[in-house]
């Protein structure tokens, strides 16, 4: 494990962040980090408990002279997105994350870093462990499975928390204070298919799209990043009939809340069309790189020979797949009419996976307007129903309605101005935050979300800016010092 980050400031945050990097914590498999937190609370003689869902709550009394302040809950999620480059050997259930200092940033070696939201956990632990930080009564809430279903926030019960104010430590843009977020839900489609024997006189290829930036499907949906599923499917749709392509497999994307970075297809073409097929891929690569020359400079589209598979899917199913994926919307659907440069509604074509006799296509929809969230979901459902797929839409999660006049917003803005001699941005975020669900369970909770700068979350290029961790820490401590009396 790289120990360079122990030389960074604030030392206490990086110390705990390093410990967190050593603990595997994939979504839905957080047993090791849960044990670590329970042991931490007990070792520090703090009131520590776990609810039925798995969420951990640790309480710490006020420091001397602060007993009459309102209680505050600091909140982060303990799971991380587990993404790696295709050539990286890493077992997320057992291996520690390898951190690297790259100039002004901390990143990881070929995997996600887990600063989302490991840095929030580290800040909570640093506050709980310290004996020289001024604060009123505090609770630290560590929620499970935020990344793949907001399970912890969904399972949170009224009465578990005692605080009146919540500081969510899961934002990724220093200098921005978030007071609202989008709601979201997932839509899945299952397209049936039949296998048939692969035809004779054909050559098999693997066509792959790689090198894309990917990223968070909410926070980075407006950055112009390419979607590997859409890129690959476009080629197949355009060239299917011309080259009499047969499809053995299509595999693209992984997580519902990440923009697909890589996708590949195993295809067969008649032997007399091999050279033309390779030329077509080269031309398509050139065209695609030109279209995304600014946002995807590392895009690669490759073709290589592979062993001929025994089976291909039937032509009708192939048509249904490429038509549905081509027609399925992806990206920004609407910008806010009331907030400048704010994405209001979007959808993400997250993954395409072959199952035994069905193709599973996973998408996610987001909007800060509930009716528009339902509208874009209906649009996606209708596309796949036209293709003959069965569909299922999740219950989703609510958005968080902004309250710019709240006490904690005022306090945090004043702290920021005092500390850094500049005004922070106060805005809503297109990503889903647990604040929406927590506010649904605790409607009187006064909430705000902030954090250091994290770029490329949910991708192996994830990185956290070192200088902003200092500002994040200073802001958190000053806000705690200025919480009002009961």
VOBA-241144 format. One record per residue: x, y, z of N, C-alpha, C in turn. Coordinates in steps of 0.001 Angstrom, whole numbers, padded with zeros to 6 digits, always signed. Example, Ala and Ser with C-alpha at 12.3 -4.5 7.8 and 13.67 -1.06 7.14 Angstrom:
+013190-005690+007800+012300-004500+007800+013200-003300+007800/+012850-002250+007080+013670-001060+007140+012900+000030+007870/
***
This chain:
+000846-001199+000000+000000+000000+000000+000879+001245+000000/+000583+002155-000933+001324+003402-001037+001056+004269+000200/+002114+004722+000860+001960+005533+002074+002203+007016+001819/+002397+007407+000566+002665+008818+000258+001570+009740+000771/+000322+009280+000722-000770+010183+001102-000724+010555+002586/+000055+009817+003391+000178+010164+004804+000943+011466+005009/+001630+011921+003964+002356+013191+004050+001479+014384+003698/+000238+014136+003285-000652+015209+002872-001351+015819+004086/-001872+017013+003884-002627+017716+004924-004091+017818+004496/-004997+017782+005460-004860+017550+006896-004500+016086+007167/-003498+015877+007976-002949+014543+008173-003987+013563+008697/-004873+014025+009593-005816+013099+010220-006835+012550+009211/-007230+013376+008250-008158+012884+007217-007467+011858+006338/-006264+012153+005880-005571+011236+004975-005181+009941+005690/-004938+010029+006989-004650+008816+007750-005844+007866+007685/-007034+008407+007944-008217+007542+007906-008587+007149+006480/-008331+008032+005516-008607+007676+004123-007735+006500+003690/-006475+006512+004115-005593+005391+003792-006127+004090+004389/-006582+004146+005641-007140+002936+006255-008360+002440+005479/-009185+003367+005026-010388+002989+004265-010012+002344+002941/-008960+002856+002284-008512+002270+001012-008116+000801+001165/-007721+000421+002345-007259-000948+002579-008413-001919+002865/-009626-001381+002970-010783-002213+003328-011694-002360+002122/-011848-003556+001568-012773-003747+000439-014193-003377+000848/-014905-002654-000038-016258-002208+000295-017130-002051-000948/-017227-003093-001770-018154-003008-002904-019594-002854-002421/-020415-002245-003238-021836-002144-002908-022410-003533-002657/-023217-003622-001617-023889-004848-001183-022935-005860-000540/-021650-005513-000457-020678-006404+000177-019796-005576+001116/-020458-004898+002044-019766-003934+002896-019424-004487+004276/-019427-005815+004429-019250-006414+005750-017952-005970+006432/-016882-005853+005643-015583-005530+006234-015532-004096+006739/-016091-003159+005966-016067-001768+006430-017060-001578+007576/-018154-002335+007588-019095-002271+008704-018414-002712+009993/-017690-003817+009938-016969-004295+011126-015955-003256+011587/-015257-002661+010634-014271-001634+010966-014927-000475+011711/-016092-000025+011249-016768+001113+011881-017298+000756+013267/-017845-000450+013395-018329-000878+014709-017176-000965+015702/-016057-001531+015266-014888-001612+016138-014368-000224+016491/-014375+000673+015492-013908+002045+015724-014737+002706+016817/-016069+002636+016697-016930+003275+017680-016728+002710+019071/-016649+001392+019153-016468+000758+020465-015099+001066+021050/-014062+001068+020194-012707+001358+020671-012587+002782+021221/-013420+003693+020684-013373+005086+021138-014435+005376+022197/-015055+004304+022719-016058+004448+023790-017185+005392+023402/-017637+005279+022148-018731+006097+021655-019976+005234+021478/-021137+005840+021665-022396+005117+021457-022473+004704+019982/-022536+003401+019740-022458+002868+018381-023564+001853+018179/-024260+001965+017061-025357+001039+016800-025490+000778+015306/-026185-000307+014977-026438-000692+013595-027923-000981+013442/-028544-000465+012375-029966-000729+012179-030170-001993+011337/-031420-002324+011082-031744-003565+010384-031183-003593+008972/-031039-002432+008349-030556-002364+006972-029045-002505+006886/-028359-002212+007987-026902-002268+008001-026248-000933+008252/-027026+000152+008228-026474+001482+008484-025858+001546+009886/-024752+002278+009981-024061+002458+011256-024279+003887+011746/-024559+004037+013039-024693+005354+013658-023779+005414+014873/-022923+006443+014910-022024+006657+016042-022292+008051+016593/-022544+008133+017893-022827+009414+018532-021645+009856+019389/-021420+011178+019390-020359+011756+020217-020929+012969+020950/-020732+013051+022251-021263+014201+023001-020582+015502+022583/-021218+016598+022968-020660+017923+022683-019379+018152+023470/-018530+018986+022924-017344+019404+023663-017762+020458+024691/-016898+020710+025642-017216+021608+026759-017677+022972+026253/-018810+023438+026772-019344+024740+026407-020254+024733+025196/-020390+023577+024532-021207+023485+023311-022443+022601+023521/-022732+022278+024769-023811+021332+025054-025191+021844+024638/-025351+023148+024553-026672+023702+024244-026896+023915+022748/-025970+023468+021915-026131+023617+020470-027043+022517+019912/-027653+022804+018772-028464+021793+018105-027586+020620+017688/-028149+019440+017730-027398+018244+017319-027302+018187+015796/-026165+017723+015308-025887+017639+013864-025545+016198+013508/-026085+015719+012397-025671+014425+011863-024817+014663+010622/-023617+014098+010644-022750+014096+009467-022953+012763+008760/-023140+012789+007455-023569+011574+006757-022757+011328+005497/-022388+010057+005312-021733+009614+004079-022160+008174+003826/-021831+007664+002639-022126+006255+002360-020827+005461+002338/-020911+004184+002738-019690+003405+002949-019311+002533+001764/-020203+002361+000780-019862+001537-000382-019184+002372-001450/-018556+001695-002406-017901+002385-003508-018209+001688-004833/-018148+002461-005889-018276+001911-007236-016992+001164-007577/-017137-000047-008062-015977-000890-008372-015826-001022-009887/-015033-000147-010465-014748-000158-011894-013235-000221-012080/-012802-000971-013098-011376-001047-013398-011176-001103-014900/-009976-000757-015316-009632-000910-016720-009583-002390-017077/-009891-002713-018333-010007-004112-018730-008696-004881-018569/-007564-004183-018606-006272-004869-018480-005747-004876-017038/-006531-004367-016101-006110-004300-014711-006594-005535-013955/-005672-006205-013257-006017-007351-012419-006278-006833-011005/-007529-006942-010562-007873-006430-009232-009134-007126-008750/-009112-007600-007516-010260-008237-006887-010834-007264-005859/-011940-006618-006189-012498-005583-005325-013009-006138-003995/-013237-007444-003919-013737-008025-002677-012614-008366-001702/-011369-008327-002191-010256-008724-001320-009052-007790-001373/-008830-007119-002486-007614-006326-002660-007806-004891-002191/-006767-004296-001585-006833-002870-001253-006720-002025-002512/-007194-000791-002420-007047+000165-003517-005640+000754-003465/-004980+000797-004614-003620+001337-004702-003699+002818-005058/-003378+003679-004104-003446+005121-004347-002157+005633-004967/-002296+006701-005757-001158+007343-006425-001317+008853-006298/-000249+009552-005951-000265+011015-005993+000204+011444-007371/-000673+012159-008067-000386+012627-009427-000503+014144-009435/+000607+014816-009152+000587+016273-009090-000274+016759-007941/-001324+017488-008281-002213+018059-007265-003362+017133-006906/-003305+015898-007381-004436+014994-007226-004000+013661-006626/-004939+012987-005980-004762+011597-005595-005690+010765-006463/-005146+009727-007077-005929+008839-007928-005575+007400-007573/-006037+006450-008383-005762+005037-008113-005089+004404-009319/-004560+003234-009106-003828+002527-010147-004762+001608-010938/-005450+002181-011930-006264+001378-012832-007636+001007-012337/-008020+001538-011166-009345+001255-010599-009979+002556-010121/-011255+002466-009776-011846+003574-009051-011109+003762-007726/-011080+005009-007264-010369+005338-006026-011265+005148-004798/-012546+005416-004961-013437+005326-003809-013413+006563-002933/-012886+007685-003467-013020+008948-002737-014492+009307-002606/-015279+008852-003539-016745+008881-003475-017190+007595-002782/-017494+007574-001491-017490+008698-000584-016537+008396+000581/-015382+007771+000222-014412+007461+001259-013887+008684+001973/-013827+009816+001263-013310+011026+001912-014309+011542+002937/-015604+011333+002693-016617+011699+003677-016500+010852+004934/-016298+009540+004745-016091+008645+005894-014876+009107+006693/-013788+009406+005996-012551+009813+006665-012761+011071+007504/-013517+012036+006976-013778+013261+007736-014591+012960+008993/-015592+012089+008877-016395+011723+010044-015531+011059+011118/-014688+010117+010700-013839+009415+011659-012852+010363+012328/-012326+011295+011531-011375+012254+012087-012032+013104+013180/-013273+013500+012956-013999+014298+013957-014328+013460+015187/-014763+012242+014968-015104+011366+016087-013892+011045+016957/-012726+010916+016317-011522+010500+017044-010813+011651+017741/-011086+012882+017321-010309+014018+017818-010756+014448+019217/-009850+015109+019906-010188+015681+021209-009952+017183+021235/-009745+017799+020064-009459+019230+020025-010325+019968+019001/-011438+019354+018566-012352+019991+017633-013595+020438+018396/-013976+021690+018205-015131+022249+018903-016407+021878+018157/-017380+021295+018873-018655+020932+018237-019709+020670+019296/-020969+020812+018885-022083+020410+019729-022283+018909+019626/-023427+018408+020096-023696+016973+019969-023709+016573+018490/-023037+015478+018175-023011+015047+016781-023356+013561+016678/-023922+013230+015524-024137+011849+015124-023439+011663+013787/-022815+010525+013604-022228+010201+012305-022977+009003+011741/-023657+009223+010610-024436+008179+009949-023667+007675+008738/-023457+006360+008700-022762+005707+007592-023768+004770+006924/-024188+005110+005724-025233+004331+005054-024633+003310+004091/-025366+002220+003899-024914+001136+003023-025523+001279+001634/-024823+000711+000659-025355+000461-000685-026002+001691-001323/-025323+002803-001248-025845+004003-001909-025742+003888-003423/-024643+003318-003889-024334+003370-005307-025242+002509-006184/-025763+001415-005660-026547+000523-006515-028016+000463-006138/-028472+001344-005272-029888+001286-004949-030327+002158-003803/-029405+002952-003225-029747+003796-002075-030412+002981-000970/-029956+001733-000842-030609+000795+000074-030599+001294+001514/-029464+001821+001955-029365+002291+003327-030313+003438+003616/-030366+004412+002707-031272+005545+002902-032728+005109+002820/-033027+004187+001908-034390+003656+001829-034794+002981+003131/-033860+002237+003735-034174+001459+004926-034094+002222+006226/-033653+003474+006161-033532+004278+007373-034911+004487+007998/-035014+004259+009306-036303+004364+009993-036410+005719+010727/-037607+006292+010728-037825+007483+011560-037490+007163+013016/-036849+008093+013693-036498+007897+015088-035082+007398+015318/-034430+006879+014264-033063+006397+014420-032119+007569+014685/-032370+008692+014011-031563+009898+014187-032243+010835+015175/-031435+011568+015931-031953+012539+016889-031677+013976+016468/-030864+014163+015451-030407+015503+015077-031460+016287+014307/-031273+017609+014281-032148+018519+013543-031501+019025+012258/-030188+018822+012158-029433+019344+011016-028609+018209+010430/-028515+018159+009095-027714+017129+008430-026698+017768+007492/-025448+017351+007646-024383+017711+006697-024070+016468+005887/-024493+016460+004633-024172+015358+003733-022799+015629+003126/-021876+014676+003265-020487+014866+002833-020194+014098+001549/-021129+014138+000612-021046+013324-000590-021126+014148-001866/-020721+015421-001806-020672+016240-003017-019251+016286-003553/-019102+016705-004803-017829+016499-005490-017285+017749-006177/-017754+018921-005750-017270+020165-006360-017037+021197-005262/-015779+021390-004875-015460+022365-003842-015893+023755-004320/-016448+024507-003391-016925+025844-003740-018387+025856-004110/-018982+024678-004172-020404+024564-004484-021119+023921-003296/-022158+024568-002840-022981+024063-001748-024305+023603-002337/-024637+022351-002131-025822+021790-002758-026984+021755-001780/-028126+022249-002253-029313+022347-001407-030518+021657-002052/-030276+020879-003086-031339+020138-003745-030742+019142-004719/-031504+018110-005066-030986+017099-005997-032127+016491-006796/-031752+015801-007840-032736+015136-008694-033209+013839-008067/-034429+013465-008404-034902+012123-008117-034565+011214-009281/-034659+009922-009066-034295+009009-010146-034946+007656-010015/-034856+006884-011082-035307+005502-011081-034642+004764-012229/-034691+003443-012172-034054+002602-013183-035109+001896-014011/-034789+001683-015284-035651+000907-016168-034817-000176-016827/-035281-001415-016733-034607-002542-017363-035510-003174-018415/-034884-003701-019445-035623-004371-020517-034961-005705-020816/-035794-006716-021054-035296-008043-021395-035800-008420-022783/-034871-008504-023730-035215-008886-025103-034938-010374-025289/-035941-011172-025617-035699-012606-025832-034996-012848-027161/-034256-013933-027238-033629-014309-028504-033469-015820-028561/-033237-016324-029764-032934-017736-029976-031547-017855-030582/-030814-018882-030159-029533-019182-030791-029761-020108-031983/-028876-019980-032960-028847-020909-034080-027386-021190-034414/-027153-022243-035133-025775-022611-035450-025105-021535-036294/-023830-021302-035981-023077-020325-036768-022914-020834-038196/-023105-019973-039187-022998-020407-040581-021560-020725-040972/-021403-021584-041934-020073-021898-042456-019606-020801-043413/-018306-020808-043679-017762-019835-044617-017704-018422-044076/-017636-018292-042757-017598-016982-042126-016330-016825-041291/-015968-015576-041030-014849-015226-040156-015395-014456-038954/-014832-014718-037781-015313-014069-036555-014370-012943-036133/-014974-011866-035651-014228-010711-035175-014759-010251-033820/-013886-009631-033074-014288-008876-031896-014106-007399-032212/-015207-006665-032196-015168-005224-032407-015328-004566-031045/-014414-003676-030699-014418-003108-029349-014301-001590-029367/-015104-000963-028545-015009+000471-028275-014409+000624-026882/-013345+001391-026760-012672+001543-025466-012043+002928-025376/-011453+003206-024208-010756+004474-024012-011649+005658-023721/-012948+005415-023512-013858+006522-023237-013753+006953-021773/-014198+008151-021493-014073+008702-020149-015129+008166-019194/-016292+007837-019694-017348+007357-018808-017733+008422-017802/-017835+008015-016545-018146+008962-015486-019536+008791-014914/-019857+009640-013965-021118+009579-013236-022269+009962-014165/-023316+009139-014172-024405+009353-015124-025304+010525-014754/-025104+011111-013573-025836+012315-013229-024947+013537-013341/-023881+013529-012576-023014+014702-012484-022296+015006-013796/-022042+013985-014620-021267+014213-015840-022044+013909-017116/-023358+013812-017010-024156+013489-018181-024150+014619-019213/-023828+015833-018768-023833+016984-019679-022447+017340-020200/-021464+016476-019975-020095+016805-020355-019747+016383-021786/-020693+015789-022489-020439+015395-023871-019657+014111-024027/-019566+013307-022968-018838+012047-023055-019621+011047-023908/-018902+010288-024691-019539+009283-025539-019984+008087-024707/-021009+007399-025208-021510+006174-024578-021087+005001-025468/-020291+004091-024905-019745+002986-025701-020844+002111-026293/-021945+001930-025572-023045+001125-026109-023632+001757-027366/-023809+003069-027321-024383+003762-028472-023422+003762-029656/-022135+003937-029369-021138+003961-030449-021087+002602-031160/-020940+001540-030380-020848+000205-030970-022129-000160-031705/-023253+000129-031093-024530-000219-031718-024736+000532-033025/-024257+001756-033078-024373+002541-034316-023664+001855-035476/-022481+001346-035199-021752+000639-036258-022520-000608-036700/-022993-001393-035732-023706-002613-036073-024981-002311-036864/-025698-001296-036443-026941-000932-037132-026662-000509-038569/-025610+000296-038750-025306+000829-040082-024747-000234-041019/-024024-001225-040483-023297-002164-041347-023870-003578-041341/-024903-003796-040538-025464-005146-040389-025848-005764-041728/-026653-005075-042495-027122-005628-043773-026044-005598-044843/-025269-004531-044871-024230-004392-045905-023237-005553-045856/-022862-005980-044647-021857-007037-044519-022452-008375-044075/-023790-008445-044056-024469-009682-043653-023923-010181-042299/-023855-009255-041352-023266-009552-040048-024176-010479-039252/-023562-011447-038593-024234-012286-037612-023666-011933-036240/-024519-011910-035224-024090-011492-033884-024071-012674-032932/-022944-012845-032276-022826-013852-031223-023030-013242-029839/-022522-012026-029640-022589-011417-028310-022384-009913-028405/-023072-009197-027526-022895-007752-027338-022770-007547-025839/-021688-006917-025408-021464-006681-023982-020923-005274-023802/-021671-004428-023097-021217-003057-022929-021679-002451-021626/-020821-001630-021023-021164-000956-019780-021255-001914-018615/-021431-001350-017424-021545-002153-016210-022594-001597-015265/-022291-000472-014638-023134+000022-013558-024232+000934-014067/-025381+000876-013413-026545+001664-013802-026288+003170-013727/-025379+003596-012825-025144+005020-012635-023798+005465-013205/-023287+004725-014172-022045+005108-014848-022266+005106-016355/-021717+006100-017022-021774+006149-018480-020844+005068-019028/-021343+004280-019969-020586+003125-020472-019279+003570-021122/-018162+003031-020612-016827+003378-021133-016347+002408-022195/-016774+001158-022096-016294+000120-023006-017454-000757-023447/-017348-001288-024667-018331-002241-025176-017668-003054-026273/-018090-004320-026388-017570-005128-027481-018668-006028-028042/-018463-006451-029266-019376-007396-029912-018551-008467-030603/-019033-009713-030518-018460-010809-031296-019373-011022-032495/-018821-010842-033682-019629-010903-034898-018995-011844-035928/-019808-012304-036845-019342-013122-037961-019714-012423-039263/-018793-012473-040235-019081-011951-041571-018589-012967-042596/-019203-013013-043777-018734-013927-044825-017260-013686-045141/-016548-014744-045454-015104-014652-045681-014740-013680-046791/-015644-013533-047767-015313-012633-048879-015475-011150-048515/-015928-010877-047289-016093-009484-046893-015151-009047-045796/-014137-009869-045508-013245-009600-044380-012504-008280-044530/-011867-008068-045666-011070-006845-045841-011945-005591-045797/-013109-005695-046443-014019-004556-046448-014517-004244-045040/-014732-005295-044248-015190-005100-042872-014139-004350-042057/-012896-004754-042190-011824-004078-041453-011700-002623-041891/-011861-002372-043189-011809-000999-043676-012968-000175-043129/-014141-000812-043024-015315-000104-042510-015120+000293-041048/-014509-000590-040243-014244-000260-038845-013253+000895-038758/-012236+000866-039604-011243+001949-039601-011885+003290-039960/-012776+003281-040939-013468+004505-041323-014396+004985-040215/-015078+004041-039583-015984+004391-038501-015208+004969-037317/-014044+004408-037032-013179+004945-035974-012808+006385-036270/-012413+006630-037515-012004+007977-037904-013159+008962-037737/-014344+008563-038176-015514+009426-038073-015881+009695-036613/-015883+008647-035798-016290+008791-034407-015303+009656-033624/-014025+009458-033869-013020+010271-033179-013135+011733-033586/-013516+011980-034841-013718+013362-035277-014926+013980-034582/-015992+013209-034430-017195+013713-033771-016948+014031-032303/-016092+013254-031657-015819+013431-030223-014374+013872-029992/-013842+014673-030887-012412+015002-030811-012061+015801-029570/-013010+016519-028995-012733+017323-027802-012971+016511-026533/-014120+015848-026455-014500+015192-025205-013948+013784-025056/-013582+013132-026164-013085+011745-026084-011818+011561-026923/-010733+012252-026558-009503+012170-027367-008840+010799-027332/-009163+009947-026344-008536+008632-026232-009423+007513-026786/-010511+007856-027449-011410+006835-027971-010679+005893-028927/-010934+004594-028754-010411+003591-029668-011542+002670-030122/-011546+002339-031395-012478+001354-031951-011625+000365-032738/-011580-000857-032271-010667-001852-032825-011425-003073-033321/-010772-003822-034216-011320-005083-034704-010194-006114-034703/-010469-007296-034183-009455-008342-034147-010100-009700-034413/-009319-010591-034992-009800-011944-035274-009992-012712-033970/-011049-013521-033910-011290-014417-032778-011752-015758-033319/-011751-016753-032447-012242-018073-032846-013731-017995-033181/-014125-018768-034178-015526-018763-034593-016378-019434-033517/-017387-018740-032977-018256-019352-031970-019187-020378-032603/-019758-021217-031777-020655-022246-032291-022020-021694-032666/-022430-020593-032006-023782-020107-032200-023821-018607-032448/-024897-018158-033091-025212-016743-033256-026689-016568-032920/-027100-015346-032641-028523-015140-032365-029272-015004-033687/-030576-015250-033636-031374-015182-034858-031445-013750-035373/-031624-013599-036675-031601-012283-037320-032680-011353-036784/-033850-011890-036493-034938-011038-035997-034572-010416-034655/-033988-011196-033774-033573-010666-032467-032447-009654-032620/-031546-009919-033547-030455-008979-033827-031035-007635-034258/-032018-007680-035160-032672-006447-035608-033331-005712-034448/-034049-006455-033623-034750-005837-032495-033774-005175-031531/-032641-005835-031300-031643-005282-030383-031077-003974-030909/-030553-003996-032132-029881-002785-032625-030869-001650-032868/-032097-001969-033262-033096-000920-033420-033453-000291-032082/-033631-001135-031050-034015-000616-029741-032911+000222-029116/-031680-000270-029192-030567+000471-028602-030329+001771-029357/-030496+001749-030696-030330+002981-031472-031403+003995-031087/-032648+003528-030925-033757+004442-030632-033788+004894-029178/-033208+004110-028286-033263+004451-026862-032546+005773-026605/-033218+006750-025985-032546+008030-025716-031437+007868-024698/-030462+008732-024812-029360+008773-023843-028855+010198-023751/-028603+010647-022533-028016+011966-022329-029009+012959-021754/-028693+014244-021927-029541+015312-021408-030817+015401-022233/-031945+015398-021551-033239+015521-022208-033789+016940-022084/-033579+017556-020919-034081+018927-020727-033202+019661-019725/-032978+020945-019998-032298+021831-019060-033346+022607-018262/-032981+023005-017055-033899+023735-016203-034250+025087-016814/-035512+025462-016680-035944+026777-017137-035812+027836-016051/-035510+027386-014828-035432+028341-013714-034039+028474-013122/-033166+027492-013363-031795+027532-012846-030835+027481-014026/-029978+028474-014165-029053+028537-015292-028106+027343-015303/-027899+026770-016482-026920+025703-016713-027131+024491-015800/-028374+024199-015481-028686+023065-014611-029476+022023-015392/-028938+020796-015422-029642+019717-016098-030876+019348-015289/-032023+019357-015947-033255+019022-015250-033617+017552-015411/-033458+017023-016635-033883+015658-016924-032858+014972-017821/-032566+013704-017516-031617+012946-018340-031925+011459-018250/-031287+010700-019127-031377+009240-019063-030048+008647-019505/-029703+007507-018930-028421+006861-019193-028638+005441-019686/-028137+005128-020887-028157+003760-021408-026937+003059-020829/-027110+002431-019682-025983+002016-018858-025291+000756-019344/-026049-000305-019641-025390-001563-019969-026250-002434-020867/-025559-003284-021630-026186-004311-022469-025483-005620-022148/-026229-006619-021663-025638-007883-021231-026436-009065-021795/-025726-010055-022314-026349-011279-022781-026546-012246-021622/-027781-012684-021423-028092-013729-020467-028293-015034-021238/-028863-016040-020612-028982-017354-021255-029837-017309-022509/-031004-016685-022443-031868-016600-023620-032529-015230-023733/-031945-014225-023057-032439-012858-023118-031261-011897-023117/-031516-010715-023612-030536-009627-023548-031074-008607-022563/-030305-008334-021521-030716-007395-020481-030111-006025-020766/-030976-005031-020882-030545-003656-021123-030966-002829-019907/-029993-002177-019280-030238-001414-018057-030070+000071-018340/-031044+000858-017902-031001+002309-018066-031358+002975-016744/-031046+004253-016616-031456+005005-015430-031910+006391-015851/-032968+006866-015189-033546+008171-015501-033461+009078-014273/-033246+010374-014525-033154+011350-013445-033903+012618-013836/-034514+013256-012853-035087+014584-013074-035375+015236-011730/-035252+016549-011701-035637+017294-010506-037121+017625-010532/-037805+017268-011617-039251+017438-011732-039868+016047-011845/-040685+015677-010875-041207+014311-010801-041956+013905-012068/-042753+014793-012612-043529+014451-013804-042618+014216-015009/-041515+014963-015086-040592+014779-016204-039790+013486-016040/-039502+013127-014791-038840+011836-014550-039710+010704-015072/-041001+010786-014810-041908+009751-015282-042036+009780-016799/-041993+010975-017376-042133+011097-018829-040960+010462-019560/-039729+010724-019110-038586+010130-019794-038538+008632-019555/-038996+008186-018386-039080+006751-018131-040064+006098-019097/-041216+006739-019287-042196+006213-020237-041622+006134-021649/-040818+007118-022011-040213+007129-023335-039298+005919-023528/-038470+005649-022510-037562+004502-022585-038356+003195-022623/-039356+003077-021764-040177+001863-021740-040824+001628-023093/-041339+002696-023702-042048+002533-024980-041127+002016-026076/-039859+002478-026066-038906+002004-027065-038728+000489-026977/-038553-000011-025780-038294-001439-025633-039562-002274-025790/-040702-001703-025468-041947-002433-025740-042166-002587-027239/-041816-001564-028011-041917-001664-029460-041032-002783-030010/-039926-003051-029315-039016-004108-029744-039442-005479-029227/-040544-005537-028494-041022-006818-027986-040400-007233-026671/-039790-006304-025956-039139-006633-024686-040137-006531-023538/-039864-007264-022482-040570-007026-021226-039722-006034-020433/-040385-005176-019688-039678-004107-018982-040078-004067-017518/-039212-003471-016721-039487-003271-015302-038840-001957-014875/-039600-001150-014176-039102+000123-013672-039091+000092-012152/-037996+000518-011557-037869+000511-010102-038776+001564-009473/-038965+001450-008171-039782+002434-007463-039146+003823-007495/-037830+003861-007595-037140+005142-007661-036982+005794-006299/-036443+006982-006327-036207+007727-005090-036567+009189-005327/-036987+009885-004278-037449+011264-004443-036305+012248-004582/-036611+013377-005154-035651+014473-005182-035661+015220-003854/-034816+016204-003762-034686+017025-002550-034980+018466-002967/-036069+019003-002461-036510+020348-002846-035654+021408-002157/-035053+022321-002914-034169+023331-002316-034910+024281-001378/-034225+024660-000296-034705+025691+000626-033557+026673+000857/-033426+027663-000022-032272+028578+000070-032282+029447+001327/-033400+029484+002057-033482+030320+003257-033261+029538+004547/-032802+028291+004451-032637+027472+005645-031472+027983+006493/-031520+027675+007791-030471+028113+008711-029110+027527+008343/-029072+026231+008016-027771+025615+007755-027167+026120+006450/-028001+026483+005492-027478+027094+004268-026849+028441+004602/-027552+029262+005388-027024+030575+005770-025701+030426+006532/-025658+029509+007486-024448+029315+008292-023283+028869+007424/-023531+027932+006518-022452+027400+005686-021946+028454+004708/-022850+029240+004151-022430+030324+003250-021568+031330+004002/-021993+031707+005198-021216+032672+005992-019840+032112+006350/-019775+030843+006719-018484+030227+007027-017574+030246+005814/-018139+029902+004667-017326+029843+003444-016762+031226+003105/-017602+032243+003176-017146+033604+002867-016032+034025+003826/-016231+033740+005103-015244+034139+006123-013909+033435+005916/-013956+032135+005617-012730+031352+005497-011963+031641+004215/-012686+031828+003113-012025+031857+001806-012207+033166+001057/-012866+034132+001693-012998+035476+001135-013608+035468-000270/-014561+034580-000476-015272+034527-001751-016624+033883-001526/-017534+034123-002436-018871+033552-002302-018909+032149-002899/-019519+031204-002191-019719+029884-002784-020920+029916-003731/-020983+028950-004607-022190+028755-005400-023179+027938-004568/-024422+028344-004587-025475+027602-003901-026426+027082-004978/-026499+025779-005113-027261+025236-006241-027764+023826-005957/-028498+023305-006908-028961+021921-006864-028059+021085-007750/-028095+019760-007572-027241+018852-008336-028118+017847-009070/-027677+017477-010272-028476+016540-011057-028299+015104-010570/-027235+014836-009868-027050+013500-009302-028025+013281-008156/-028270+012028-007846-029125+011694-006715-028327+011690-005428/-028794+012388-004422-028177+012364-003106-029133+011694-002127/-028558+011120-001090-029393+010464-000086-030259+011457+000684/-029970+012737+000541-030753+013758+001234-032235+013665+000883/-032549+013335-000365-033946+013231-000752-034690+012199+000073/-034085+011023+000226-034722+009957+001001-034700+010245+002494/-033587+010809+002984-033519+011134+004408-034541+012210+004752/-034673+013199+003863-035663+014240+004084-037079+013705+004048/-037292+012647+003274-038608+012026+003221-038943+011361+004558/-037915+010797+005224-038126+010147+006529-038114+011165+007681/-037345+012245+007482-037206+013275+008517-037530+014637+007886/-038813+014922+007684-039198+016121+006928-038773+017439+007564/-038470+017444+008852-038047+018690+009514-036531+018865+009493/-035810+017906+008927-034348+017977+008922-033878+019103+008005/-032996+019946+008525-032388+021037+007757-031078+020507+007168/-030945+020531+005827-029857+019789+005186-029052+020642+004212/-027787+020263+004077-026906+020829+003053-025882+019765+002693/-025341+019851+001482-024334+018886+001026-023139+019626+000439/-021935+019204+000827-020717+019787+000260-019583+018775+000371/-018495+019071-000309-017347+018169-000290-016180+018749-001052/-015067+018031-001123-013926+018459-001928-014180+018155-003404/-013260+018513-004246-013421+018275-005681-012972+016860-006047/-013894+016103-006591-013624+014754-007096-014010+014738-008568/-013100+014321-009413-013371+014242-010841-013424+012779-011277/-014234+012530-012297-014337+011224-012956-014774+010117-012008/-015636+010475-011037-016172+009459-010140-016847+008355-010942/-016799+007152-010423-017389+005953-011046-016583+005452-012229/-015371+005941-012397-014501+005451-013465-013091+005261-012922/-012254+004469-013608-010875+004271-013137-010031+005542-013158/-010553+006609-013761-009844+007888-013762-010253+008774-012588/-011020+008228-011658-011457+009005-010494-010248+009605-009769/-010380+010869-009383-009284+011524-008672-009847+012621-007770/-009119+012898-006676-009538+013907-005718-008450+014964-005606/-008856+016229-005621-007906+017339-005593-007450+017600-004159/-006148+017524-003937-005581+017573-002592-005908+018882-001873/-005717+020005-002554-005933+021304-001916-007374+021467-001434/-008331+020912-002187-009731+021099-001814-010116+020279-000591/-009345+019239-000280-009613+018478+000940-009347+019358+002159/-008329+020193+002081-008047+021131+003175-009220+022089+003365/-009738+022629+002270-010849+023580+002355-012120+022878+002860/-012339+021669+002406-013483+020866+002857-013414+020658+004376/-012256+020319+004851-012053+020083+006285-012263+021370+007080/-011656+022456+006635-011793+023733+007349-013257+024183+007383/-013959+024012+006272-015362+024418+006216-016216+023579+007170/-015991+022284+007169-016764+021404+008049-016592+021796+009504/-015361+022038+009920-015094+022384+011322-015696+023736+011694/-015645+024702+010767-016190+026016+011075-017713+025980+011157/-018339+025196+010299-019792+025049+010362-020199+024422+011695/-019494+023382+012114-019813+022743+013391-019665+023711+014559/-018679+024583+014461-018430+025551+015532-019550+026582+015624/-020260+026793+014498-021265+027872+014447-022708+027384+014379/-022926+026125+014729-024283+025609+014788-025056+026371+015881/-026290+026777+015620-027038+027591+016590-027458+026784+017816/-027876+027494+018813-028363+026845+020037-029736+026217+019809/-030101+025334+020703-031376+024633+020579-032534+025615+020697/
***
